[in-house]
Amino acid sequence: MIAENYNEWKNCIINDCKIQLTKEYCIERIKVYTDSQNVETLKFIDLYGIQHTENIINWFKQALNE
Protein backbone atom coordinates (compact mmCIF):
# COMPACT_ATOMS: atom_id res chain seq x y z
CA MET A 1 0.00 0.00 0.00
CA ILE A 2 1.22 3.47 -0.87
CA ALA A 3 -0.03 6.06 1.59
CA GLU A 4 -2.10 8.82 0.05
CA ASN A 5 -2.03 11.19 3.02
CA TYR A 6 -0.13 11.97 6.19
CA ASN A 7 -2.37 9.95 8.52
CA GLU A 8 -2.11 6.80 6.39
CA TRP A 9 1.66 7.21 6.15
CA LYS A 10 2.11 7.86 9.87
CA ASN A 11 -0.04 4.86 10.77
CA CYS A 12 1.99 2.65 8.42
CA ILE A 13 5.35 3.87 9.78
CA ILE A 14 4.42 3.60 13.45
CA ASN A 15 2.11 0.57 13.53
CA ASP A 16 3.11 -1.58 10.57
CA CYS A 17 6.84 -0.81 10.37
CA LYS A 18 7.24 -0.31 14.13
CA ILE A 19 9.38 2.81 13.59
CA GLN A 20 9.24 5.68 16.03
CA LEU A 21 9.16 9.09 14.36
CA THR A 22 11.78 10.66 16.60
CA LYS A 23 13.27 14.04 15.80
CA GLU A 24 16.59 12.42 14.91
CA TYR A 25 15.00 9.82 12.63
CA CYS A 26 12.92 12.42 10.80
CA ILE A 27 15.90 14.72 10.28
CA GLU A 28 18.01 11.87 8.94
CA ARG A 29 15.31 10.72 6.50
CA ILE A 30 14.76 14.29 5.27
CA LYS A 31 18.51 14.56 4.60
CA VAL A 32 18.41 11.34 2.58
CA TYR A 33 15.29 12.15 0.55
CA THR A 34 16.42 15.70 -0.27
CA ASP A 35 19.84 14.55 -1.51
CA SER A 36 19.33 14.12 -5.25
CA GLN A 37 22.65 12.25 -5.55
CA ASN A 38 21.92 9.67 -2.85
CA VAL A 39 21.57 6.17 -4.28
CA GLU A 40 18.70 5.36 -1.91
CA THR A 41 16.86 8.51 -2.97
CA LEU A 42 17.34 7.79 -6.67
CA LYS A 43 16.01 4.26 -6.19
CA PHE A 44 13.02 5.55 -4.20
CA ILE A 45 12.19 8.09 -6.93
CA ASP A 46 12.51 5.38 -9.57
CA LEU A 47 10.10 3.13 -7.65
CA TYR A 48 7.55 5.68 -6.39
CA GLY A 49 8.02 8.85 -8.42
CA ILE A 50 8.88 12.43 -7.64
CA GLN A 51 5.44 13.37 -6.29
CA HIS A 52 5.42 10.61 -3.68
CA THR A 53 9.01 11.45 -2.73
CA GLU A 54 7.98 15.06 -2.16
CA ASN A 55 5.02 13.83 -0.09
CA ILE A 56 7.36 11.73 2.06
CA ILE A 57 9.66 14.71 2.64
CA ASN A 58 6.70 16.88 3.63
CA TRP A 59 5.29 14.18 5.92
CA PHE A 60 8.62 13.82 7.73
CA LYS A 61 8.66 17.60 8.16
CA GLN A 62 5.12 17.48 9.50
CA ALA A 63 6.09 14.74 11.94
CA LEU A 64 8.91 16.97 13.20
CA ASN A 65 6.36 19.62 14.13
CA GLU A 66 4.18 17.32 16.22
mmCIF file of the N, C-alpha and C atoms, coordinates in Angstrom:
data_MODEL
# 
_entry.id   MODEL 
# 
loop_
_atom_site.group_PDB 
_atom_site.id 
_atom_site.type_symbol 
_atom_site.label_atom_id 
_atom_site.label_alt_id 
_atom_site.label_comp_id 
_atom_site.label_asym_id 
_atom_site.label_entity_id 
_atom_site.label_seq_id 
_atom_site.pdbx_PDB_ins_code 
_atom_site.Cartn_x 
_atom_site.Cartn_y 
_atom_site.Cartn_z 
_atom_site.occupancy 
_atom_site.B_iso_or_equiv 
_atom_site.pdbx_formal_charge 
_atom_site.auth_seq_id 
_atom_site.auth_comp_id 
_atom_site.auth_asym_id 
_atom_site.auth_atom_id 
_atom_site.pdbx_PDB_model_num 
ATOM 1   N N  . MET A 1 1  ? 0.835  -1.184 0.000  1.00 0.00 ? 1  MET A N  1 
ATOM 2   C CA . MET A 1 1  ? 0.000  0.000  0.000  1.00 0.00 ? 1  MET A CA 1 
ATOM 3   C C  . MET A 1 1  ? 0.880  1.248  0.000  1.00 0.00 ? 1  MET A C  1 
ATOM 4   N N  . ILE A 1 2  ? 0.545  2.176  -0.845 1.00 0.00 ? 2  ILE A N  1 
ATOM 5   C CA . ILE A 1 2  ? 1.220  3.465  -0.865 1.00 0.00 ? 2  ILE A CA 1 
ATOM 6   C C  . ILE A 1 2  ? 0.293  4.469  -0.201 1.00 0.00 ? 2  ILE A C  1 
ATOM 7   N N  . ALA A 1 3  ? 0.773  5.088  0.848  1.00 0.00 ? 3  ALA A N  1 
ATOM 8   C CA . ALA A 1 3  ? -0.034 6.056  1.588  1.00 0.00 ? 3  ALA A CA 1 
ATOM 9   C C  . ALA A 1 3  ? -0.395 7.235  0.692  1.00 0.00 ? 3  ALA A C  1 
ATOM 10  N N  . GLU A 1 4  ? -1.629 7.689  0.838  1.00 0.00 ? 4  GLU A N  1 
ATOM 11  C CA . GLU A 1 4  ? -2.096 8.821  0.052  1.00 0.00 ? 4  GLU A CA 1 
ATOM 12  C C  . GLU A 1 4  ? -2.171 10.101 0.864  1.00 0.00 ? 4  GLU A C  1 
ATOM 13  N N  . ASN A 1 5  ? -1.999 9.984  2.176  1.00 0.00 ? 5  ASN A N  1 
ATOM 14  C CA . ASN A 1 5  ? -2.029 11.187 3.016  1.00 0.00 ? 5  ASN A CA 1 
ATOM 15  C C  . ASN A 1 5  ? -1.183 10.948 4.270  1.00 0.00 ? 5  ASN A C  1 
ATOM 16  N N  . TYR A 1 6  ? -0.999 12.017 5.012  1.00 0.00 ? 6  TYR A N  1 
ATOM 17  C CA . TYR A 1 6  ? -0.130 11.970 6.188  1.00 0.00 ? 6  TYR A CA 1 
ATOM 18  C C  . TYR A 1 6  ? -0.588 10.925 7.206  1.00 0.00 ? 6  TYR A C  1 
ATOM 19  N N  . ASN A 1 7  ? -1.884 10.883 7.494  1.00 0.00 ? 7  ASN A N  1 
ATOM 20  C CA . ASN A 1 7  ? -2.368 9.950  8.520  1.00 0.00 ? 7  ASN A CA 1 
ATOM 21  C C  . ASN A 1 7  ? -2.149 8.498  8.124  1.00 0.00 ? 7  ASN A C  1 
ATOM 22  N N  . GLU A 1 8  ? -2.378 8.167  6.862  1.00 0.00 ? 8  GLU A N  1 
ATOM 23  C CA . GLU A 1 8  ? -2.113 6.803  6.390  1.00 0.00 ? 8  GLU A CA 1 
ATOM 24  C C  . GLU A 1 8  ? -0.632 6.472  6.515  1.00 0.00 ? 8  GLU A C  1 
ATOM 25  N N  . TRP A 1 9  ? 0.212  7.416  6.094  1.00 0.00 ? 9  TRP A N  1 
ATOM 26  C CA . TRP A 1 9  ? 1.658  7.212  6.146  1.00 0.00 ? 9  TRP A CA 1 
ATOM 27  C C  . TRP A 1 9  ? 2.132  7.031  7.587  1.00 0.00 ? 9  TRP A C  1 
ATOM 28  N N  . LYS A 1 10 ? 1.690  7.917  8.466  1.00 0.00 ? 10 LYS A N  1 
ATOM 29  C CA . LYS A 1 10 ? 2.107  7.856  9.868  1.00 0.00 ? 10 LYS A CA 1 
ATOM 30  C C  . LYS A 1 10 ? 1.669  6.534  10.505 1.00 0.00 ? 10 LYS A C  1 
ATOM 31  N N  . ASN A 1 11 ? 0.453  6.126  10.245 1.00 0.00 ? 11 ASN A N  1 
ATOM 32  C CA . ASN A 1 11 ? -0.040 4.856  10.775 1.00 0.00 ? 11 ASN A CA 1 
ATOM 33  C C  . ASN A 1 11 ? 0.825  3.702  10.278 1.00 0.00 ? 11 ASN A C  1 
ATOM 34  N N  . CYS A 1 12 ? 1.159  3.708  9.011  1.00 0.00 ? 12 CYS A N  1 
ATOM 35  C CA . CYS A 1 12 ? 1.990  2.649  8.425  1.00 0.00 ? 12 CYS A CA 1 
ATOM 36  C C  . CYS A 1 12 ? 3.375  2.626  9.082  1.00 0.00 ? 12 CYS A C  1 
ATOM 37  N N  . ILE A 1 13 ? 4.000  3.788  9.204  1.00 0.00 ? 13 ILE A N  1 
ATOM 38  C CA . ILE A 1 13 ? 5.349  3.874  9.776  1.00 0.00 ? 13 ILE A CA 1 
ATOM 39  C C  . ILE A 1 13 ? 5.349  3.378  11.229 1.00 0.00 ? 13 ILE A C  1 
ATOM 40  N N  . ILE A 1 14 ? 4.421  3.891  12.016 1.00 0.00 ? 14 ILE A N  1 
ATOM 41  C CA . ILE A 1 14 ? 4.420  3.597  13.452 1.00 0.00 ? 14 ILE A CA 1 
ATOM 42  C C  . ILE A 1 14 ? 3.888  2.195  13.753 1.00 0.00 ? 14 ILE A C  1 
ATOM 43  N N  . ASN A 1 15 ? 2.765  1.824  13.159 1.00 0.00 ? 15 ASN A N  1 
ATOM 44  C CA . ASN A 1 15 ? 2.108  0.569  13.528 1.00 0.00 ? 15 ASN A CA 1 
ATOM 45  C C  . ASN A 1 15 ? 2.568  -0.630 12.712 1.00 0.00 ? 15 ASN A C  1 
ATOM 46  N N  . ASP A 1 16 ? 2.722  -0.447 11.414 1.00 0.00 ? 16 ASP A N  1 
ATOM 47  C CA . ASP A 1 16 ? 3.113  -1.577 10.570 1.00 0.00 ? 16 ASP A CA 1 
ATOM 48  C C  . ASP A 1 16 ? 4.622  -1.799 10.575 1.00 0.00 ? 16 ASP A C  1 
ATOM 49  N N  . CYS A 1 17 ? 5.369  -0.707 10.438 1.00 0.00 ? 17 CYS A N  1 
ATOM 50  C CA . CYS A 1 17 ? 6.839  -0.807 10.367 1.00 0.00 ? 17 CYS A CA 1 
ATOM 51  C C  . CYS A 1 17 ? 7.498  -0.771 11.740 1.00 0.00 ? 17 CYS A C  1 
ATOM 52  N N  . LYS A 1 18 ? 6.731  -0.387 12.753 1.00 0.00 ? 18 LYS A N  1 
ATOM 53  C CA . LYS A 1 18 ? 7.244  -0.308 14.135 1.00 0.00 ? 18 LYS A CA 1 
ATOM 54  C C  . LYS A 1 18 ? 8.446  0.649  14.243 1.00 0.00 ? 18 LYS A C  1 
ATOM 55  N N  . ILE A 1 19 ? 8.333  1.787  13.553 1.00 0.00 ? 19 ILE A N  1 
ATOM 56  C CA . ILE A 1 19 ? 9.382  2.810  13.586 1.00 0.00 ? 19 ILE A CA 1 
ATOM 57  C C  . ILE A 1 19 ? 8.836  4.013  14.343 1.00 0.00 ? 19 ILE A C  1 
ATOM 58  N N  . GLN A 1 20 ? 9.607  4.484  15.289 1.00 0.00 ? 20 GLN A N  1 
ATOM 59  C CA . GLN A 1 20 ? 9.242  5.682  16.030 1.00 0.00 ? 20 GLN A CA 1 
ATOM 60  C C  . GLN A 1 20 ? 9.710  6.919  15.257 1.00 0.00 ? 20 GLN A C  1 
ATOM 61  N N  . LEU A 1 21 ? 8.833  7.875  15.098 1.00 0.00 ? 21 LEU A N  1 
ATOM 62  C CA . LEU A 1 21 ? 9.165  9.093  14.364 1.00 0.00 ? 21 LEU A CA 1 
ATOM 63  C C  . LEU A 1 21 ? 9.829  10.109 15.295 1.00 0.00 ? 21 LEU A C  1 
ATOM 64  N N  . THR A 1 22 ? 11.025 9.759  15.734 1.00 0.00 ? 22 THR A N  1 
ATOM 65  C CA . THR A 1 22 ? 11.776 10.660 16.602 1.00 0.00 ? 22 THR A CA 1 
ATOM 66  C C  . THR A 1 22 ? 12.313 11.831 15.783 1.00 0.00 ? 22 THR A C  1 
ATOM 67  N N  . LYS A 1 23 ? 12.698 12.873 16.466 1.00 0.00 ? 23 LYS A N  1 
ATOM 68  C CA . LYS A 1 23 ? 13.273 14.042 15.801 1.00 0.00 ? 23 LYS A CA 1 
ATOM 69  C C  . LYS A 1 23 ? 14.493 13.628 14.986 1.00 0.00 ? 23 LYS A C  1 
ATOM 70  N N  . GLU A 1 24 ? 15.357 12.841 15.579 1.00 0.00 ? 24 GLU A N  1 
ATOM 71  C CA . GLU A 1 24 ? 16.594 12.417 14.914 1.00 0.00 ? 24 GLU A CA 1 
ATOM 72  C C  . GLU A 1 24 ? 16.304 11.596 13.657 1.00 0.00 ? 24 GLU A C  1 
ATOM 73  N N  . TYR A 1 25 ? 15.344 10.671 13.771 1.00 0.00 ? 25 TYR A N  1 
ATOM 74  C CA . TYR A 1 25 ? 14.996 9.824  12.634 1.00 0.00 ? 25 TYR A CA 1 
ATOM 75  C C  . TYR A 1 25 ? 14.428 10.670 11.493 1.00 0.00 ? 25 TYR A C  1 
ATOM 76  N N  . CYS A 1 26 ? 13.523 11.565 11.818 1.00 0.00 ? 26 CYS A N  1 
ATOM 77  C CA . CYS A 1 26 ? 12.916 12.419 10.797 1.00 0.00 ? 26 CYS A CA 1 
ATOM 78  C C  . CYS A 1 26 ? 13.954 13.285 10.108 1.00 0.00 ? 26 CYS A C  1 
ATOM 79  N N  . ILE A 1 27 ? 14.850 13.873 10.857 1.00 0.00 ? 27 ILE A N  1 
ATOM 80  C CA . ILE A 1 27 ? 15.897 14.718 10.278 1.00 0.00 ? 27 ILE A CA 1 
ATOM 81  C C  . ILE A 1 27 ? 16.782 13.899 9.352  1.00 0.00 ? 27 ILE A C  1 
ATOM 82  N N  . GLU A 1 28 ? 17.157 12.719 9.766  1.00 0.00 ? 28 GLU A N  1 
ATOM 83  C CA . GLU A 1 28 ? 18.015 11.865 8.936  1.00 0.00 ? 28 GLU A CA 1 
ATOM 84  C C  . GLU A 1 28 ? 17.321 11.479 7.636  1.00 0.00 ? 28 GLU A C  1 
ATOM 85  N N  . ARG A 1 29 ? 16.043 11.110 7.711  1.00 0.00 ? 29 ARG A N  1 
ATOM 86  C CA . ARG A 1 29 ? 15.313 10.721 6.496  1.00 0.00 ? 29 ARG A CA 1 
ATOM 87  C C  . ARG A 1 29 ? 15.120 11.911 5.567  1.00 0.00 ? 29 ARG A C  1 
ATOM 88  N N  . ILE A 1 30 ? 14.882 13.085 6.107  1.00 0.00 ? 30 ILE A N  1 
ATOM 89  C CA . ILE A 1 30 ? 14.760 14.288 5.274  1.00 0.00 ? 30 ILE A CA 1 
ATOM 90  C C  . ILE A 1 30 ? 16.075 14.541 4.546  1.00 0.00 ? 30 ILE A C  1 
ATOM 91  N N  . LYS A 1 31 ? 17.197 14.374 5.243  1.00 0.00 ? 31 LYS A N  1 
ATOM 92  C CA . LYS A 1 31 ? 18.509 14.555 4.598  1.00 0.00 ? 31 LYS A CA 1 
ATOM 93  C C  . LYS A 1 31 ? 18.672 13.592 3.430  1.00 0.00 ? 31 LYS A C  1 
ATOM 94  N N  . VAL A 1 32 ? 18.282 12.348 3.631  1.00 0.00 ? 32 VAL A N  1 
ATOM 95  C CA . VAL A 1 32 ? 18.410 11.342 2.576  1.00 0.00 ? 32 VAL A CA 1 
ATOM 96  C C  . VAL A 1 32 ? 17.522 11.703 1.391  1.00 0.00 ? 32 VAL A C  1 
ATOM 97  N N  . TYR A 1 33 ? 16.239 11.944 1.639  1.00 0.00 ? 33 TYR A N  1 
ATOM 98  C CA . TYR A 1 33 ? 15.291 12.153 0.547  1.00 0.00 ? 33 TYR A CA 1 
ATOM 99  C C  . TYR A 1 33 ? 15.465 13.480 -0.174 1.00 0.00 ? 33 TYR A C  1 
ATOM 100 N N  . THR A 1 34 ? 16.171 14.436 0.419  1.00 0.00 ? 34 THR A N  1 
ATOM 101 C CA . THR A 1 34 ? 16.422 15.702 -0.267 1.00 0.00 ? 34 THR A CA 1 
ATOM 102 C C  . THR A 1 34 ? 17.775 15.726 -0.964 1.00 0.00 ? 34 THR A C  1 
ATOM 103 N N  . ASP A 1 35 ? 18.540 14.653 -0.840 1.00 0.00 ? 35 ASP A N  1 
ATOM 104 C CA . ASP A 1 35 ? 19.840 14.546 -1.510 1.00 0.00 ? 35 ASP A CA 1 
ATOM 105 C C  . ASP A 1 35 ? 19.637 13.860 -2.864 1.00 0.00 ? 35 ASP A C  1 
ATOM 106 N N  . SER A 1 36 ? 19.627 14.651 -3.916 1.00 0.00 ? 36 SER A N  1 
ATOM 107 C CA . SER A 1 36 ? 19.332 14.122 -5.253 1.00 0.00 ? 36 SER A CA 1 
ATOM 108 C C  . SER A 1 36 ? 20.420 13.211 -5.798 1.00 0.00 ? 36 SER A C  1 
ATOM 109 N N  . GLN A 1 37 ? 21.559 13.129 -5.117 1.00 0.00 ? 37 GLN A N  1 
ATOM 110 C CA . GLN A 1 37 ? 22.646 12.253 -5.553 1.00 0.00 ? 37 GLN A CA 1 
ATOM 111 C C  . GLN A 1 37 ? 22.715 10.957 -4.749 1.00 0.00 ? 37 GLN A C  1 
ATOM 112 N N  . ASN A 1 38 ? 21.911 10.854 -3.709 1.00 0.00 ? 38 ASN A N  1 
ATOM 113 C CA . ASN A 1 38 ? 21.916 9.675  -2.845 1.00 0.00 ? 38 ASN A CA 1 
ATOM 114 C C  . ASN A 1 38 ? 21.318 8.483  -3.595 1.00 0.00 ? 38 ASN A C  1 
ATOM 115 N N  . VAL A 1 39 ? 22.014 7.369  -3.578 1.00 0.00 ? 39 VAL A N  1 
ATOM 116 C CA . VAL A 1 39 ? 21.567 6.167  -4.284 1.00 0.00 ? 39 VAL A CA 1 
ATOM 117 C C  . VAL A 1 39 ? 20.192 5.721  -3.780 1.00 0.00 ? 39 VAL A C  1 
ATOM 118 N N  . GLU A 1 40 ? 19.991 5.761  -2.488 1.00 0.00 ? 40 GLU A N  1 
ATOM 119 C CA . GLU A 1 40 ? 18.702 5.361  -1.914 1.00 0.00 ? 40 GLU A CA 1 
ATOM 120 C C  . GLU A 1 40 ? 17.576 6.263  -2.425 1.00 0.00 ? 40 GLU A C  1 
ATOM 121 N N  . THR A 1 41 ? 17.845 7.551  -2.490 1.00 0.00 ? 41 THR A N  1 
ATOM 122 C CA . THR A 1 41 ? 16.863 8.511  -2.975 1.00 0.00 ? 41 THR A CA 1 
ATOM 123 C C  . THR A 1 41 ? 16.534 8.261  -4.436 1.00 0.00 ? 41 THR A C  1 
ATOM 124 N N  . LEU A 1 42 ? 17.552 8.047  -5.240 1.00 0.00 ? 42 LEU A N  1 
ATOM 125 C CA . LEU A 1 42 ? 17.342 7.791  -6.666 1.00 0.00 ? 42 LEU A CA 1 
ATOM 126 C C  . LEU A 1 42 ? 16.516 6.528  -6.878 1.00 0.00 ? 42 LEU A C  1 
ATOM 127 N N  . LYS A 1 43 ? 16.769 5.502  -6.098 1.00 0.00 ? 43 LYS A N  1 
ATOM 128 C CA . LYS A 1 43 ? 16.013 4.256  -6.193 1.00 0.00 ? 43 LYS A CA 1 
ATOM 129 C C  . LYS A 1 43 ? 14.560 4.485  -5.769 1.00 0.00 ? 43 LYS A C  1 
ATOM 130 N N  . PHE A 1 44 ? 14.367 5.255  -4.688 1.00 0.00 ? 44 PHE A N  1 
ATOM 131 C CA . PHE A 1 44 ? 13.022 5.553  -4.198 1.00 0.00 ? 44 PHE A CA 1 
ATOM 132 C C  . PHE A 1 44 ? 12.235 6.313  -5.262 1.00 0.00 ? 44 PHE A C  1 
ATOM 133 N N  . ILE A 1 45 ? 12.861 7.314  -5.875 1.00 0.00 ? 45 ILE A N  1 
ATOM 134 C CA . ILE A 1 45 ? 12.195 8.091  -6.931 1.00 0.00 ? 45 ILE A CA 1 
ATOM 135 C C  . ILE A 1 45 ? 11.844 7.189  -8.106 1.00 0.00 ? 45 ILE A C  1 
ATOM 136 N N  . ASP A 1 46 ? 12.756 6.303  -8.462 1.00 0.00 ? 46 ASP A N  1 
ATOM 137 C CA . ASP A 1 46 ? 12.509 5.380  -9.567 1.00 0.00 ? 46 ASP A CA 1 
ATOM 138 C C  . ASP A 1 46 ? 11.312 4.474  -9.277 1.00 0.00 ? 46 ASP A C  1 
ATOM 139 N N  . LEU A 1 47 ? 11.191 4.030  -8.029 1.00 0.00 ? 47 LEU A N  1 
ATOM 140 C CA . LEU A 1 47 ? 10.100 3.134  -7.646 1.00 0.00 ? 47 LEU A CA 1 
ATOM 141 C C  . LEU A 1 47 ? 8.763  3.852  -7.453 1.00 0.00 ? 47 LEU A C  1 
ATOM 142 N N  . TYR A 1 48 ? 8.799  5.025  -6.817 1.00 0.00 ? 48 TYR A N  1 
ATOM 143 C CA . TYR A 1 48 ? 7.555  5.678  -6.386 1.00 0.00 ? 48 TYR A CA 1 
ATOM 144 C C  . TYR A 1 48 ? 7.263  7.017  -7.045 1.00 0.00 ? 48 TYR A C  1 
ATOM 145 N N  . GLY A 1 49 ? 8.237  7.583  -7.744 1.00 0.00 ? 49 GLY A N  1 
ATOM 146 C CA . GLY A 1 49 ? 8.018  8.853  -8.425 1.00 0.00 ? 49 GLY A CA 1 
ATOM 147 C C  . GLY A 1 49 ? 8.362  10.067 -7.581 1.00 0.00 ? 49 GLY A C  1 
ATOM 148 N N  . ILE A 1 50 ? 8.511  11.165 -8.290 1.00 0.00 ? 50 ILE A N  1 
ATOM 149 C CA . ILE A 1 50 ? 8.879  12.432 -7.642 1.00 0.00 ? 50 ILE A CA 1 
ATOM 150 C C  . ILE A 1 50 ? 7.788  12.913 -6.697 1.00 0.00 ? 50 ILE A C  1 
ATOM 151 N N  . GLN A 1 51 ? 6.524  12.846 -7.123 1.00 0.00 ? 51 GLN A N  1 
ATOM 152 C CA . GLN A 1 51 ? 5.438  13.369 -6.290 1.00 0.00 ? 51 GLN A CA 1 
ATOM 153 C C  . GLN A 1 51 ? 5.368  12.652 -4.942 1.00 0.00 ? 51 GLN A C  1 
ATOM 154 N N  . HIS A 1 52 ? 5.478  11.339 -4.946 1.00 0.00 ? 52 HIS A N  1 
ATOM 155 C CA . HIS A 1 52 ? 5.420  10.606 -3.679 1.00 0.00 ? 52 HIS A CA 1 
ATOM 156 C C  . HIS A 1 52 ? 6.651  10.918 -2.826 1.00 0.00 ? 52 HIS A C  1 
ATOM 157 N N  . THR A 1 53 ? 7.794  11.078 -3.463 1.00 0.00 ? 53 THR A N  1 
ATOM 158 C CA . THR A 1 53 ? 9.012  11.445 -2.725 1.00 0.00 ? 53 THR A CA 1 
ATOM 159 C C  . THR A 1 53 ? 8.822  12.793 -2.045 1.00 0.00 ? 53 THR A C  1 
ATOM 160 N N  . GLU A 1 54 ? 8.250  13.748 -2.751 1.00 0.00 ? 54 GLU A N  1 
ATOM 161 C CA . GLU A 1 54 ? 7.975  15.063 -2.157 1.00 0.00 ? 54 GLU A CA 1 
ATOM 162 C C  . GLU A 1 54 ? 6.972  14.944 -1.015 1.00 0.00 ? 54 GLU A C  1 
ATOM 163 N N  . ASN A 1 55 ? 5.979  14.070 -1.183 1.00 0.00 ? 55 ASN A N  1 
ATOM 164 C CA . ASN A 1 55 ? 5.020  13.833 -0.091 1.00 0.00 ? 55 ASN A CA 1 
ATOM 165 C C  . ASN A 1 55 ? 5.738  13.297 1.144  1.00 0.00 ? 55 ASN A C  1 
ATOM 166 N N  . ILE A 1 56 ? 6.615  12.333 0.943  1.00 0.00 ? 56 ILE A N  1 
ATOM 167 C CA . ILE A 1 56 ? 7.356  11.734 2.059  1.00 0.00 ? 56 ILE A CA 1 
ATOM 168 C C  . ILE A 1 56 ? 8.176  12.799 2.789  1.00 0.00 ? 56 ILE A C  1 
ATOM 169 N N  . ILE A 1 57 ? 8.866  13.637 2.038  1.00 0.00 ? 57 ILE A N  1 
ATOM 170 C CA . ILE A 1 57 ? 9.661  14.715 2.641  1.00 0.00 ? 57 ILE A CA 1 
ATOM 171 C C  . ILE A 1 57 ? 8.750  15.614 3.479  1.00 0.00 ? 57 ILE A C  1 
ATOM 172 N N  . ASN A 1 58 ? 7.628  16.012 2.909  1.00 0.00 ? 58 ASN A N  1 
ATOM 173 C CA . ASN A 1 58 ? 6.697  16.883 3.634  1.00 0.00 ? 58 ASN A CA 1 
ATOM 174 C C  . ASN A 1 58 ? 6.118  16.195 4.864  1.00 0.00 ? 58 ASN A C  1 
ATOM 175 N N  . TRP A 1 59 ? 5.847  14.896 4.770  1.00 0.00 ? 59 TRP A N  1 
ATOM 176 C CA . TRP A 1 59 ? 5.294  14.179 5.921  1.00 0.00 ? 59 TRP A CA 1 
ATOM 177 C C  . TRP A 1 59 ? 6.324  14.039 7.036  1.00 0.00 ? 59 TRP A C  1 
ATOM 178 N N  . PHE A 1 60 ? 7.584  13.837 6.688  1.00 0.00 ? 60 PHE A N  1 
ATOM 179 C CA . PHE A 1 60 ? 8.623  13.817 7.727  1.00 0.00 ? 60 PHE A CA 1 
ATOM 180 C C  . PHE A 1 60 ? 8.735  15.192 8.384  1.00 0.00 ? 60 PHE A C  1 
ATOM 181 N N  . LYS A 1 61 ? 8.624  16.245 7.589  1.00 0.00 ? 61 LYS A N  1 
ATOM 182 C CA . LYS A 1 61 ? 8.660  17.600 8.160  1.00 0.00 ? 61 LYS A CA 1 
ATOM 183 C C  . LYS A 1 61 ? 7.464  17.835 9.073  1.00 0.00 ? 61 LYS A C  1 
ATOM 184 N N  . GLN A 1 62 ? 6.300  17.351 8.662  1.00 0.00 ? 62 GLN A N  1 
ATOM 185 C CA . GLN A 1 62 ? 5.117  17.481 9.499  1.00 0.00 ? 62 GLN A CA 1 
ATOM 186 C C  . GLN A 1 62 ? 5.278  16.718 10.808 1.00 0.00 ? 62 GLN A C  1 
ATOM 187 N N  . ALA A 1 63 ? 5.858  15.535 10.732 1.00 0.00 ? 63 ALA A N  1 
ATOM 188 C CA . ALA A 1 63 ? 6.089  14.742 11.938 1.00 0.00 ? 63 ALA A CA 1 
ATOM 189 C C  . ALA A 1 63 ? 7.032  15.463 12.904 1.00 0.00 ? 63 ALA A C  1 
ATOM 190 N N  . LEU A 1 64 ? 7.983  16.195 12.362 1.00 0.00 ? 64 LEU A N  1 
ATOM 191 C CA . LEU A 1 64 ? 8.905  16.967 13.203 1.00 0.00 ? 64 LEU A CA 1 
ATOM 192 C C  . LEU A 1 64 ? 8.175  18.025 14.019 1.00 0.00 ? 64 LEU A C  1 
ATOM 193 N N  . ASN A 1 65 ? 7.087  18.543 13.479 1.00 0.00 ? 65 ASN A N  1 
ATOM 194 C CA . ASN A 1 65 ? 6.360  19.620 14.130 1.00 0.00 ? 65 ASN A CA 1 
ATOM 195 C C  . ASN A 1 65 ? 5.296  19.148 15.121 1.00 0.00 ? 65 ASN A C  1 
ATOM 196 N N  . GLU A 1 66 ? 5.183  17.840 15.268 1.00 0.00 ? 66 GLU A N  1 
ATOM 197 C CA . GLU A 1 66 ? 4.181  17.320 16.225 1.00 0.00 ? 66 GLU A CA 1 
ATOM 198 C C  . GLU A 1 66 ? 4.773  17.133 17.602 1.00 0.00 ? 66 GLU A C  1 
# 
